[in-house]
């Protein structure tokens, strides 16, 4: 029978992998920016809609964790 000291240590367990993956997960997001173009002598005021697309974190609570803390946790768990 092997002793705990002789047993190989897993580098990153599944729970830690899932946590780190969730903290780094991104999703596409977009919002509409509306601007008002002033009227001229020949036309009325018009609203111009511009759609802005970007990537944001998938889970809102992940915004409370800095990238530095994620790196520290990844290094600690991968020992």
KOLGU-4560 file (N, C-alpha, C; in nm, 3 decimals, padded with zeros to 5 digits):
<recs>
<n_xx: 00.084 n_yy: -00.118 n_zz: 00.000 ca_xx: 00.000 ca_yy: 00.000 ca_zz: 00.000 c_xx: 00.089 c_yy: 00.125 c_zz: 00.000 mol: A seq: 1 type: UNK>
<n_xx: 00.050 n_yy: 00.224 n_zz: -00.080 ca_xx: 00.130 ca_yy: 00.345 ca_zz: -00.090 c_xx: 00.093 c_yy: 00.444 c_zz: 00.021 mol: A seq: 2 type: UNK>
<n_xx: 00.189 n_yy: 00.520 n_zz: 00.058 ca_xx: 00.164 ca_yy: 00.623 ca_zz: 00.160 c_xx: 00.119 c_yy: 00.751 c_zz: 00.091 mol: A seq: 3 type: UNK>
<n_xx: 00.054 n_yy: 00.841 n_zz: 00.164 ca_xx: 00.010 ca_yy: 00.966 ca_zz: 00.102 c_xx: 00.124 c_yy: 01.048 c_zz: 00.044 mol: A seq: 4 type: UNK>
<n_xx: 00.243 n_yy: 01.038 n_zz: 00.101 ca_xx: 00.356 ca_yy: 01.114 ca_zz: 00.049 c_xx: 00.403 c_yy: 01.061 c_zz: -00.086 mol: A seq: 5 type: UNK>
<n_xx: 00.384 n_yy: 00.933 n_zz: -00.111 ca_xx: 00.429 ca_yy: 00.873 ca_zz: -00.236 c_xx: 00.325 c_yy: 00.884 c_zz: -00.348 mol: A seq: 6 type: UNK>
<n_xx: 00.202 n_yy: 00.918 n_zz: -00.312 ca_xx: 00.096 ca_yy: 00.927 ca_zz: -00.411 c_xx: 00.113 c_yy: 01.054 c_zz: -00.495 mol: A seq: 7 type: UNK>
<n_xx: 00.087 n_yy: 01.045 n_zz: -00.624 ca_xx: 00.100 ca_yy: 01.165 ca_zz: -00.707 c_xx: -00.010 c_yy: 01.266 c_zz: -00.672 mol: A seq: 8 type: UNK>
<n_xx: 00.026 n_yy: 01.392 n_zz: -00.675 ca_xx: -00.068 ca_yy: 01.498 ca_zz: -00.644 c_xx: -00.128 c_yy: 01.551 c_zz: -00.774 mol: A seq: 9 type: UNK>
<n_xx: -00.259 n_yy: 01.565 n_zz: -00.777 ca_xx: -00.323 ca_yy: 01.621 ca_zz: -00.895 c_xx: -00.287 c_yy: 01.769 c_zz: -00.904 mol: A seq: 10 type: UNK>
<n_xx: -00.263 n_yy: 01.814 n_zz: -01.024 ca_xx: -00.220 ca_yy: 01.952 ca_zz: -01.040 c_xx: -00.335 c_yy: 02.050 c_zz: -01.018 mol: A seq: 11 type: UNK>
<n_xx: -00.454 n_yy: 02.019 n_zz: -01.065 ca_xx: -00.567 ca_yy: 02.109 ca_zz: -01.049 c_xx: -00.694 c_yy: 02.025 c_zz: -01.042 mol: A seq: 12 type: UNK>
<n_xx: -00.762 n_yy: 02.027 n_zz: -00.927 ca_xx: -00.882 ca_yy: 01.945 ca_zz: -00.915 c_xx: -00.997 c_yy: 02.008 c_zz: -00.992 mol: A seq: 13 type: UNK>
<n_xx: -01.099 n_yy: 01.929 n_zz: -01.017 ca_xx: -01.209 ca_yy: 01.971 ca_zz: -01.104 c_xx: -01.285 c_yy: 02.092 c_zz: -01.050 mol: A seq: 14 type: UNK>
<n_xx: -01.303 n_yy: 02.100 n_zz: -00.920 ca_xx: -01.376 ca_yy: 02.213 ca_zz: -00.862 c_xx: -01.299 c_yy: 02.344 c_zz: -00.885 mol: A seq: 15 type: UNK>
<n_xx: -01.168 n_yy: 02.339 n_zz: -00.865 ca_xx: -01.088 ca_yy: 02.459 ca_zz: -00.886 c_xx: -01.089 c_yy: 02.499 c_zz: -01.033 mol: A seq: 16 type: UNK>
<n_xx: -01.085 n_yy: 02.401 n_zz: -01.122 ca_xx: -01.090 ca_yy: 02.429 ca_zz: -01.265 c_xx: -01.221 c_yy: 02.497 c_zz: -01.302 mol: A seq: 17 type: UNK>
<n_xx: -01.331 n_yy: 02.447 n_zz: -01.245 ca_xx: -01.463 ca_yy: 02.503 ca_zz: -01.273 c_xx: -01.473 c_yy: 02.647 c_zz: -01.221 mol: A seq: 18 type: UNK>
<n_xx: -01.420 n_yy: 02.672 n_zz: -01.102 ca_xx: -01.425 ca_yy: 02.806 ca_zz: -01.044 c_xx: -01.345 c_yy: 02.904 c_zz: -01.130 mol: A seq: 19 type: UNK>
<n_xx: -01.223 n_yy: 02.866 n_zz: -01.168 ca_xx: -01.141 ca_yy: 02.954 ca_zz: -01.250 c_xx: -01.204 c_yy: 02.978 c_zz: -01.387 mol: A seq: 20 type: UNK>
<n_xx: -01.261 n_yy: 02.873 n_zz: -01.444 ca_xx: -01.327 ca_yy: 02.888 ca_zz: -01.574 c_xx: -01.447 c_yy: 02.982 c_zz: -01.567 mol: A seq: 21 type: UNK>
<n_xx: -01.523 n_yy: 02.973 n_zz: -01.457 ca_xx: -01.639 ca_yy: 03.060 ca_zz: -01.440 c_xx: -01.599 c_yy: 03.205 c_zz: -01.418 mol: A seq: 22 type: UNK>
<n_xx: -01.488 n_yy: 03.227 n_zz: -01.349 ca_xx: -01.443 ca_yy: 03.364 ca_zz: -01.325 c_xx: -01.391 c_yy: 03.430 c_zz: -01.453 mol: A seq: 23 type: UNK>
<n_xx: -01.346 n_yy: 03.349 n_zz: -01.549 ca_xx: -01.290 ca_yy: 03.403 ca_zz: -01.673 c_xx: -01.385 c_yy: 03.397 c_zz: -01.791 mol: A seq: 24 type: UNK>
<n_xx: -01.504 n_yy: 03.336 n_zz: -01.774 ca_xx: -01.597 ca_yy: 03.316 ca_zz: -01.885 c_xx: -01.651 c_yy: 03.450 c_zz: -01.935 mol: A seq: 25 type: UNK>
<n_xx: -01.657 n_yy: 03.465 n_zz: -02.066 ca_xx: -01.708 ca_yy: 03.586 ca_zz: -02.130 c_xx: -01.831 c_yy: 03.553 c_zz: -02.214 mol: A seq: 26 type: UNK>
<n_xx: -01.912 n_yy: 03.654 n_zz: -02.238 ca_xx: -02.027 ca_yy: 03.639 ca_zz: -02.328 c_xx: -02.039 c_yy: 03.766 c_zz: -02.411 mol: A seq: 27 type: UNK>
<n_xx: -02.096 n_yy: 03.755 n_zz: -02.529 ca_xx: -02.115 ca_yy: 03.875 ca_zz: -02.610 c_xx: -02.229 c_yy: 03.959 c_zz: -02.554 mol: A seq: 28 type: UNK>
<n_xx: -02.215 n_yy: 04.089 n_zz: -02.560 ca_xx: -02.318 ca_yy: 04.180 ca_zz: -02.513 c_xx: -02.323 c_yy: 04.299 c_zz: -02.608 mol: A seq: 29 type: UNK>
<n_xx: -02.438 n_yy: 04.364 n_zz: -02.612 ca_xx: -02.450 ca_yy: 04.482 ca_zz: -02.697 c_xx: -02.551 c_yy: 04.578 c_zz: -02.636 mol: A seq: 30 type: UNK>
<n_xx: -02.539 n_yy: 04.701 n_zz: -02.672 ca_xx: -02.634 ca_yy: 04.803 ca_zz: -02.631 c_xx: -02.648 c_yy: 04.904 c_zz: -02.744 mol: A seq: 31 type: UNK>
<n_xx: -02.758 n_yy: 04.978 n_zz: -02.740 ca_xx: -02.788 ca_yy: 05.072 ca_zz: -02.847 c_xx: -02.763 c_yy: 05.213 c_zz: -02.796 mol: A seq: 32 type: UNK>
<n_xx: -02.681 n_yy: 05.287 n_zz: -02.868 ca_xx: -02.652 ca_yy: 05.426 ca_zz: -02.836 c_xx: -02.732 c_yy: 05.513 c_zz: -02.933 mol: A seq: 33 type: UNK>
<n_xx: -02.819 n_yy: 05.598 n_zz: -02.878 ca_xx: -02.901 ca_yy: 05.684 ca_zz: -02.963 c_xx: -02.849 c_yy: 05.827 c_zz: -02.958 mol: A seq: 34 type: UNK>
<n_xx: -02.838 n_yy: 05.887 n_zz: -03.075 ca_xx: -02.798 ca_yy: 06.027 ca_zz: -03.083 c_xx: -02.901 c_yy: 06.104 c_zz: -03.165 mol: A seq: 35 type: UNK>
<n_xx: -02.918 n_yy: 06.228 n_zz: -03.130 ca_xx: -03.016 ca_yy: 06.312 ca_zz: -03.198 c_xx: -02.943 c_yy: 06.404 c_zz: -03.295 mol: A seq: 36 type: UNK>
<n_xx: -02.981 n_yy: 06.395 n_zz: -03.422 ca_xx: -02.922 ca_yy: 06.481 ca_zz: -03.525 c_xx: -03.012 c_yy: 06.604 c_zz: -03.536 mol: A seq: 37 type: UNK>
<n_xx: -02.958 n_yy: 06.722 n_zz: -03.518 ca_xx: -03.041 ca_yy: 06.843 ca_zz: -03.520 c_xx: -03.110 c_yy: 06.865 c_zz: -03.654 mol: A seq: 38 type: UNK>
<n_xx: -03.220 n_yy: 06.937 n_zz: -03.646 ca_xx: -03.297 ca_yy: 06.965 ca_zz: -03.766 c_xx: -03.228 c_yy: 07.072 c_zz: -03.850 mol: A seq: 39 type: UNK>
<n_xx: -03.247 n_yy: 07.058 n_zz: -03.979 ca_xx: -03.199 ca_yy: 07.161 ca_zz: -04.071 c_xx: -03.321 c_yy: 07.229 c_zz: -04.131 mol: A seq: 40 type: UNK>
<n_xx: -03.299 n_yy: 07.320 n_zz: -04.220 ca_xx: -03.412 ca_yy: 07.391 ca_zz: -04.280 c_xx: -03.496 c_yy: 07.300 c_zz: -04.368 mol: A seq: 41 type: UNK>
<n_xx: -03.438 n_yy: 07.189 n_zz: -04.417 ca_xx: -03.512 ca_yy: 07.101 ca_zz: -04.507 c_xx: -03.554 c_yy: 06.969 c_zz: -04.443 mol: A seq: 42 type: UNK>
<n_xx: -03.507 n_yy: 06.939 n_zz: -04.321 ca_xx: -03.543 ca_yy: 06.810 ca_zz: -04.262 c_xx: -03.574 c_yy: 06.825 c_zz: -04.113 mol: A seq: 43 type: UNK>
<n_xx: -03.637 n_yy: 06.724 n_zz: -04.059 ca_xx: -03.671 ca_yy: 06.722 ca_zz: -03.917 c_xx: -03.554 c_yy: 06.664 c_zz: -03.837 mol: A seq: 44 type: UNK>
<n_xx: -03.567 n_yy: 06.670 n_zz: -03.704 ca_xx: -03.468 ca_yy: 06.604 ca_zz: -03.619 c_xx: -03.482 c_yy: 06.454 c_zz: -03.637 mol: A seq: 45 type: UNK>
<n_xx: -03.370 n_yy: 06.386 n_zz: -03.642 ca_xx: -03.373 ca_yy: 06.240 ca_zz: -03.657 c_xx: -03.290 c_yy: 06.176 c_zz: -03.547 mol: A seq: 46 type: UNK>
<n_xx: -03.330 n_yy: 06.055 n_zz: -03.512 ca_xx: -03.259 ca_yy: 05.977 ca_zz: -03.411 c_xx: -03.176 c_yy: 05.872 c_zz: -03.484 mol: A seq: 47 type: UNK>
<n_xx: -03.046 n_yy: 05.871 n_zz: -03.456 ca_xx: -02.956 ca_yy: 05.774 ca_zz: -03.517 c_xx: -02.921 c_yy: 05.670 c_zz: -03.411 mol: A seq: 48 type: UNK>
<n_xx: -02.949 n_yy: 05.544 n_zz: -03.441 ca_xx: -02.920 ca_yy: 05.435 ca_zz: -03.348 c_xx: -02.791 c_yy: 05.366 c_zz: -03.389 mol: A seq: 49 type: UNK>
<n_xx: -02.701 n_yy: 05.352 n_zz: -03.293 ca_xx: -02.574 ca_yy: 05.283 ca_zz: -03.316 c_xx: -02.565 c_yy: 05.167 c_zz: -03.219 mol: A seq: 50 type: UNK>
<n_xx: -02.549 n_yy: 05.046 n_zz: -03.270 ca_xx: -02.535 ca_yy: 04.929 ca_zz: -03.185 c_xx: -02.388 c_yy: 04.907 c_zz: -03.154 mol: A seq: 51 type: UNK>
<n_xx: -02.358 n_yy: 04.897 n_zz: -03.025 ca_xx: -02.220 ca_yy: 04.877 ca_zz: -02.980 c_xx: -02.210 c_yy: 04.738 c_zz: -02.920 mol: A seq: 52 type: UNK>
<n_xx: -02.120 n_yy: 04.656 n_zz: -02.974 ca_xx: -02.102 ca_yy: 04.519 ca_zz: -02.927 c_xx: -01.970 c_yy: 04.507 c_zz: -02.853 mol: A seq: 53 type: UNK>
<n_xx: -01.968 n_yy: 04.426 n_zz: -02.748 ca_xx: -01.846 ca_yy: 04.404 ca_zz: -02.671 c_xx: -01.858 c_yy: 04.271 c_zz: -02.595 mol: A seq: 54 type: UNK>
<n_xx: -01.752 n_yy: 04.234 n_zz: -02.526 ca_xx: -01.750 ca_yy: 04.113 ca_zz: -02.445 c_xx: -01.758 c_yy: 04.154 c_zz: -02.298 mol: A seq: 55 type: UNK>
<n_xx: -01.839 n_yy: 04.082 n_zz: -02.220 ca_xx: -01.847 ca_yy: 04.108 ca_zz: -02.077 c_xx: -01.841 c_yy: 03.976 c_zz: -02.002 mol: A seq: 56 type: UNK>
<n_xx: -01.815 n_yy: 03.984 n_zz: -01.873 ca_xx: -01.808 ca_yy: 03.863 ca_zz: -01.792 c_xx: -01.944 c_yy: 03.797 c_zz: -01.786 mol: A seq: 57 type: UNK>
<n_xx: -01.945 n_yy: 03.664 n_zz: -01.789 ca_xx: -02.070 ca_yy: 03.590 ca_zz: -01.792 c_xx: -02.145 c_yy: 03.598 c_zz: -01.660 mol: A seq: 58 type: UNK>
<n_xx: -02.072 n_yy: 03.591 n_zz: -01.549 ca_xx: -02.135 ca_yy: 03.592 ca_zz: -01.418 c_xx: -02.108 c_yy: 03.726 c_zz: -01.349 mol: A seq: 59 type: UNK>
<n_xx: -02.212 n_yy: 03.795 n_zz: -01.301 ca_xx: -02.193 ca_yy: 03.928 ca_zz: -01.242 c_xx: -02.100 c_yy: 03.930 c_zz: -01.122 mol: A seq: 60 type: UNK>
<n_xx: -02.100 n_yy: 03.826 n_zz: -01.040 ca_xx: -02.014 ca_yy: 03.825 ca_zz: -00.922 c_xx: -01.866 c_yy: 03.818 c_zz: -00.959 mol: A seq: 61 type: UNK>
<n_xx: -01.836 n_yy: 03.775 n_zz: -01.080 ca_xx: -01.696 ca_yy: 03.768 ca_zz: -01.123 c_xx: -01.636 c_yy: 03.907 c_zz: -01.139 mol: A seq: 62 type: UNK>
<n_xx: -01.720 n_yy: 04.010 n_zz: -01.149 ca_xx: -01.669 ca_yy: 04.146 ca_zz: -01.159 c_xx: -01.606 c_yy: 04.192 c_zz: -01.029 mol: A seq: 63 type: UNK>
<n_xx: -01.639 n_yy: 04.127 n_zz: -00.918 ca_xx: -01.585 ca_yy: 04.165 ca_zz: -00.788 c_xx: -01.446 c_yy: 04.107 c_zz: -00.763 mol: A seq: 64 type: UNK>
<n_xx: -01.397 n_yy: 04.021 n_zz: -00.852 ca_xx: -01.268 ca_yy: 03.956 ca_zz: -00.834 c_xx: -01.170 c_yy: 04.013 c_zz: -00.936 mol: A seq: 65 type: UNK>
<n_xx: -01.057 n_yy: 04.062 n_zz: -00.889 ca_xx: -00.959 ca_yy: 04.121 ca_zz: -00.980 c_xx: -00.881 c_yy: 04.011 c_zz: -01.053 mol: A seq: 66 type: UNK>
<n_xx: -00.822 n_yy: 04.048 n_zz: -01.165 ca_xx: -00.741 ca_yy: 03.952 ca_zz: -01.241 c_xx: -00.620 c_yy: 03.907 c_zz: -01.161 mol: A seq: 67 type: UNK>
<n_xx: -00.568 n_yy: 03.995 n_zz: -01.079 ca_xx: -00.453 ca_yy: 03.960 ca_zz: -00.996 c_xx: -00.491 c_yy: 03.850 c_zz: -00.896 mol: A seq: 68 type: UNK>
<n_xx: -00.609 n_yy: 03.859 n_zz: -00.836 ca_xx: -00.652 ca_yy: 03.756 ca_zz: -00.741 c_xx: -00.680 c_yy: 03.624 c_zz: -00.812 mol: A seq: 69 type: UNK>
<n_xx: -00.728 n_yy: 03.630 n_zz: -00.935 ca_xx: -00.750 ca_yy: 03.507 ca_zz: -01.012 c_xx: -00.616 c_yy: 03.440 c_zz: -01.040 mol: A seq: 70 type: UNK>
<n_xx: -00.516 n_yy: 03.519 n_zz: -01.077 ca_xx: -00.382 ca_yy: 03.464 ca_zz: -01.102 c_xx: -00.323 c_yy: 03.402 c_zz: -00.976 mol: A seq: 71 type: UNK>
<n_xx: -00.341 n_yy: 03.468 n_zz: -00.862 ca_xx: -00.289 ca_yy: 03.415 ca_zz: -00.736 c_xx: -00.355 c_yy: 03.282 c_zz: -00.703 mol: A seq: 72 type: UNK>
<n_xx: -00.488 n_yy: 03.274 n_zz: -00.720 ca_xx: -00.559 ca_yy: 03.148 ca_zz: -00.692 c_xx: -00.515 c_yy: 03.038 c_zz: -00.787 mol: A seq: 73 type: UNK>
<n_xx: -00.496 n_yy: 03.071 n_zz: -00.914 ca_xx: -00.453 ca_yy: 02.969 ca_zz: -01.012 c_xx: -00.315 c_yy: 02.916 c_zz: -00.977 mol: A seq: 74 type: UNK>
<n_xx: -00.224 n_yy: 03.004 n_zz: -00.938 ca_xx: -00.089 ca_yy: 02.959 ca_zz: -00.900 c_xx: -00.092 c_yy: 02.874 c_zz: -00.774 mol: A seq: 75 type: UNK>
<n_xx: -00.175 n_yy: 02.914 n_zz: -00.678 ca_xx: -00.183 ca_yy: 02.840 ca_zz: -00.552 c_xx: -00.242 c_yy: 02.701 c_zz: -00.575 mol: A seq: 76 type: UNK>
<n_xx: -00.347 n_yy: 02.693 n_zz: -00.659 ca_xx: -00.414 ca_yy: 02.565 ca_zz: -00.680 c_xx: -00.337 c_yy: 02.473 c_zz: -00.774 mol: A seq: 77 type: UNK>
<n_xx: -00.246 n_yy: 02.527 n_zz: -00.852 ca_xx: -00.174 ca_yy: 02.442 ca_zz: -00.947 c_xx: -00.043 c_yy: 02.386 c_zz: -00.892 mol: A seq: 78 type: UNK>
<n_xx: -00.013 n_yy: 02.412 n_zz: -00.768 ca_xx: 00.110 ca_yy: 02.358 ca_zz: -00.708 c_xx: 00.108 c_yy: 02.208 c_zz: -00.703 mol: A seq: 79 type: UNK>
</recs>
